Amino acid sequence: MKILVPVKRVVDYNVKVRVKADQSGVELANIKMSMNPFDEISVEEAIKLKEAGVATEIIAVSIGVTQCQETLRTALAMGADRAILVETSAEIQPLAVAKLLKAICEKESPQMVILGKQAIDDDSNQTGQMLAALLNWPQATFASKVTVTAGVAEVMREIDGGMETVEIKLPAIITTDLRLNTPRYATLPNIMKAKKKPMDVMTPEALGVDVTPRLKTLKVVEPPKRKGGVMVADVAALVDKLKNEAKVI
């Protein structure tokens, strides 16, 4: 079984994000970038399925600028077998990503696509669902446990009321949640081996996909700073402030 794992290059989660002076976006110059944490979980789950003898090949895919090769090399060092970079400098929005992944799926014929439920830069949580719709494949989102047997995946997923277990036939789309696993660290020998693993580079045009943005960002601003707390003398004063100042009761 072949597994496709999309990975996104994002601002590292430890970095304090700063808005550009012209409010056109966030500052990316000289900022540490890394693999989207939810995608790290996807790569780890694909590796676990391969180690269990369920999968035979793992293909990591990234869409974006040339530097996305670094993100793909990280996936290869973790255990992916080969990589594909769809290189473009254009702004790529979720629908365009889904269309590009659909084209790659039609070319590679994977039996499963495992991807993070969302990216920490835009929090869209749309790509997996859109890809499932475009391919007309079943989907299981927010996975916290995945078991694959005889062409069927049993997925425990997180919902508002607790946990839900669904069964879907392959090929299928699975999006990962935080509690699915703990991604491994790439060892130095595997980092060296990753440099020799194959990586194909193509363009959206070569895949026949128009990635022109459909949405326009008008302005990006920082959230307002929280006001300092105040001490109240007693319960009556607290109730008065909640009623007259906060107006929550």
Buried (B, 14 or more C-beta within 10 A) or exposed (E): BBBBBBBBBBBEEEBEBEBEEEEEEBEEEEEEBBBBBBBBBBBBBBBBBBEEEBBEBBBBBBBBBEEBBEBBBBBBBBBBBBBBBBBBEEBBBBBBBBBBBBBBBEEBEBBBBBBBBBBBBEEEBBBBBBBBEBBEBBBBBBBBBBBBEEEEBBBBBBEEEEEBEBEBEBBBBBBBBBBBBEBBEBEEEBBEEBEEBEBEBBEBEEBEBEBEEEEEEEEEEEEEEEEEEEEEEEEEEEEEBEEEEEEEE
